[in-house]
Amino acid sequence: MTIDVDVGMEGYESMAEMVDDATEKGCDALVNCTGLGSSKLCNDDTLIGGRGILLHYERNCARNIDDDSMEHDAAILTEDGPWGSSTNPVYIIPRGDVNVVGGTYYEGGTETTLTDDERKRLVQNASILGIDTTAASPVGEWAGFRPVRKTAKMEIDEELSVKSGVKVLHSYGYGGSGWTVYTGVAKDSVKMLGLNKDAN
């Protein structure tokens, strides 16, 4: 059984409360993937927000490379000069109907919107990565905080699991890699919870 959970003003105050709710609903497993909410729910003071910024361009946007080298979508990232750095990486990732262009990686950053200078830099990144920015404009933008941990946490909570009879798996702290690792994380979660022994 799957249930949606909410962490925040009207949401859960602790993992124990979340597990109690799962038990009441007849769940035999619960995956805690609450991201930054795990800081509160698990008293995890190693979890911090890593500020990221993105511009969205349509997947079929004009490209400024006059050959077939970009015929197939690909994720591209560089943190090397002269284009990027560890705090200002340059990347493009196909995601659904858009290509996302980034970005920043500021641990502890607090700005919730893009600045004009950041927006200008992202447009420059888009051009570097093959988008014809003279013919294509962004269709959206995002600024937010990714759940960052020195090491992502993916483990069964033995104490809660034994105590409640509900198998509890913590899975959070992937930072800006969530979109790129989620398929593997989901498959590993299924295996760790023993829900499908043949999952691959």
N, C-alpha and C positions, 0 to 999 in steps of 0.2 A: 504494500500500500504506500502511496506517495502523498505527502502533504506539503503545502507551501507554508513557510514560516516567515515571520516578520521580526526584525530586530530593530528597536528604536523606541520612540516615545510610547507607542502602544504595544510594543512587542515583548519578547522574552527578557527577563532580568538575569537568568542564569541557565547553565546547561541542565541543571537538575529540573528546572521548570520545563524546559524543552523536552526532556526525556519523559517527564510525567505526562505531558500532553501526548507524546508519541505512544506511550503505554495505553493511555485512555482511548486512543484512536485505533488500537489493535495493531500497531506497527511492530515488526520484529527487527527492524534496522533503522538507523537514523544517521544521515551524513551531515556533519556540521561544515558547511561551506559558506559561512556567513561573512567571510572576508574580514574587514576592519571591525565588524561586530564581535569577532572572536576575542578582541582585546578585552572587552567587557565580560563576555560570556565565559571565557576561560581564564580570566585574570592573566592574560598573556601580555606582559609589558615589553616583550621583544618585538611585537608587531607594531609597525608604524605605517603612516601613509606616505607613498611615493607619488609626488604630483606629476601627472602626465597631461599632455595637450595633443589634440588631433584636429586635422581638417579632413572632411569627407569629400571625395570626388566620385562622380558616377563611374561605374566600372568601365563603361564604354566611352569614356572621355577622350578627347583628341590627344594624340601623342606626338611628341616632337622628334621621334626617331624614325627616319625614313628607311626602314628595312623591316624584316620580319623577326627581329631579335626579341620583340615583346609580344609575339603572337600568343604566347601562353602566359597566364597570370603567374606571378611569382612574388614571394615576399623578399624584400631586399632590406638589409640593415647595415649601417656602418657607424662605428664610433671613432673612426680614424680621421685625422686631418687630411686635407683641409676642410672637409665637409662637416664632420661631426666630432663629438667628444663623449665621454662617459656620462656627463650630465645633460648633454644636448645631442642625443643620437639622431641620425637621419634614417628614416625608414618608410616603407610603403608595404601595406599588408592588404591583400584582397579579403573582403569581409562582406558576405551577402551581396547586396546590390552596389556596394561602394568599395572604393580603395581608401584606406585610412592612411594619412600621411602624418608622421610625427617627427620630433616630439621632444619631451623633456623627461628627466628622471631626477627630481629634486626630493630627497628624503626630508620630510618635515615641512615642505612647502605649504603655504596656506591660501594662496590666491585661487579663487574659485572660477575665474573667467580668464580668457585669453587677453593678453595685453596687445596693443597695436603692433609693438615690435615683434612679439611672438607670432602673431598672425602673418606678418610680413616674412619672417624667417621660414614659416611652414610653407608659404607659397613658393619661396625660393627652393626649399627642399623638394616640393612637388616637381618643379622644373628640372632639378638635378636628376630626379628619378624617372623622367620620361614623360611627364604630363605637360601638354602644351598649355601653359597657364595664360597665354594670350587668347586662347579659344575656349578654355574651360574654366569655370568658376567653382569654388567650393559650394557644396549643397548642404553642408552642415559643419558644426565644430563641436568640440568637447574639451572640457577641462575637469579633471577629477583626481581622486586619490586612490592609488592601487595599494592593496594590502601587501606590504613588504616585510619579509622576515629573513634573517641571515640564511636560514635553511627552511624551505617550505615544510609545513607540518602535514604529514599524511600517515596517520597511525590509528590503530584501534585503541580506544580508551577502555582499558581492561577493568579499571575500578568501577566506572559507571556502568559498563556492560554487564559485569557480574552482579552488581547491586540491583540493577533494574530489570535484567532479563532482555533488554533491548540492546542489540549490538550497535555501539556508537563508534563512528569513524570520524576523526577530525581531518579536514582537507582544506587548508588555506595557506596564504602567505606566498602566493606565486608571483606577486608583483605585476609587472607589465607582461608577463609571459602567459597569463591565463588563457588568452585566445589561442595561443600556439600549442599549449600542452593539454587542453581540456579533454581531448579524445582519449589520450593515454591515461590521464587521471581517472576518467570515468571507467575505463576498462579495468584499471588496477583496483578501483573502489569495489567493483562488482566481484572481483576475485577475492579481495581481502575480506569482504563480507560473506563470502561463500554463497552468493546468490546464483551464480552460474559458473560451474566448474570448467565449462568449455569456452569461457569468454576469451577472445584474443584480439 
